[in-house]
Amino acid sequence: MTKKHYVSNATNPLKKVLVCSPRYYKFNAINEITKSWMDKGETEQNERMVAEWQTLVDAYKNEGVEVIEVDSFPELEVQTFARDFGAMVKEGAIIGRFRHPARQKETEIYEKKLEELGVPIIARCNAGCFEGGDFWMIDEHTLAFGLVDRTDKAGVDNLREQLEKFGYTVVGVPAPPSNLHLDMIFNIVSEKVCIAATDELPYWFLEMLKRRDFKIIHVPTELVFKHGCNVQALGNGKVLGIENNKSVNEAMEAAGIEVIKLPLEQILKAGGGPHCMTYPVERA
């Protein structure tokens, strides 16, 4: 019997995802984006958030992706960003460790769902912090972990030890903490094509991408908080993007990528986009 492969890279066709409705989401000043909206007197408007989130779910289904919804709970006020509890590699799941207490109880709910799906857990962050928005498979053997605001060196070192036995090289990518997660400033959108807020990333990391023959589409820093980099690769040269990010969408389209444009606006004020809302379980 052949061993099941879950996620071997960032761009193979997406087959199965976990998501979680924002029906109980409450604005919380644990990220700079939401904090700025709260300072302006904004509140969460859950009905609008749920309607926008549904467009993400419908887009996945239209593209033949199996969508598994994780239950949301009123007491977990910032639960909708399914990406962040961990990560997925070929062999199974990596369980993270949330930095903020407001999110820590989410882990057991997502982990229970993985158990129901029969997904093995191959590593667990049990020192420091690691959140899934900081995780990228650069290729089948190289894992990049953002050292931004929610993942620290202790967490990355802890996971490096556990992942080396599977043949993975782990690199930590430091960036200014206001960027929150690595997926806010870097995203692999199709094979050997990435979008990147290049002014926010270390020179050596950009050079590493070039050595691996990545085409890098520059995203200006002023678009980071508008989720300019926060798209989700579907595979086959398609991504789920955000309707209002016109210049980034045009740049991706010029690189031959089909962009499915989602009408997200209110949910973005919670601090995450399509990538944040999606935990990939399987890619072909």
HELIX and SHEET records of a PDB file:
HELIX    1   1 GLU A   32  ASP A   39  1                                   8    
HELIX    2   2 ASN A   46  ASN A   62  1                                  17    
HELIX    3   3 ALA A   82  PHE A   85  5                                   4    
HELIX    4   4 PRO A  101  GLN A  104  1                                   4    
HELIX    5   5 GLU A  106  GLU A  116  1                                  11    
HELIX    6   6 GLY A  132  ASP A  134  5                                   3    
HELIX    7   7 LYS A  153  LEU A  163  1                                  11    
HELIX    8   8 GLU A  164  PHE A  166  5                                   3    
HELIX    9   9 PRO A  177  ASN A  179  5                                   3    
HELIX   10  10 LEU A  182  MET A  184  5                                   3    
HELIX   11  11 THR A  198  GLU A  200  5                                   3    
HELIX   12  12 TYR A  203  ARG A  211  1                                   9    
HELIX   13  13 THR A  221  LYS A  226  5                                   6    
HELIX   14  14 LYS A  246  ALA A  254  1                                   9    
HELIX   15  15 ILE A  267  ALA A  270  5                                   4    
SHEET    1   A 3 GLU A  66  VAL A  70  0                                        
SHEET    2   A 3 LEU A  14  CYS A  20  1                                        
SHEET    3   A 3 TYR A 279  ARG A 283 -1                                        
SHEET    1   B 3 GLY A  86  VAL A  89  0                                        
SHEET    2   B 3 GLY A  92  ILE A  95 -1                                        
SHEET    3   B 3 ILE A 121  ARG A 124  1                                        
SHEET    1   C 3 PHE A 135  MET A 137  0                                        
SHEET    2   C 3 THR A 142  LEU A 147 -1                                        
SHEET    3   C 3 THR A 169  PRO A 174  1                                        
SHEET    1   D 3 PHE A 186  SER A 190  0                                        
SHEET    2   D 3 VAL A 193  ALA A 196 -1                                        
SHEET    3   D 3 LYS A 215  HIS A 218  1                                        
SHEET    1   E 3 GLN A 232  GLY A 235  0                                        
SHEET    2   E 3 LYS A 238  ILE A 242 -1                                        
SHEET    3   E 3 GLU A 258  LEU A 262  1                                        
END                                                                             
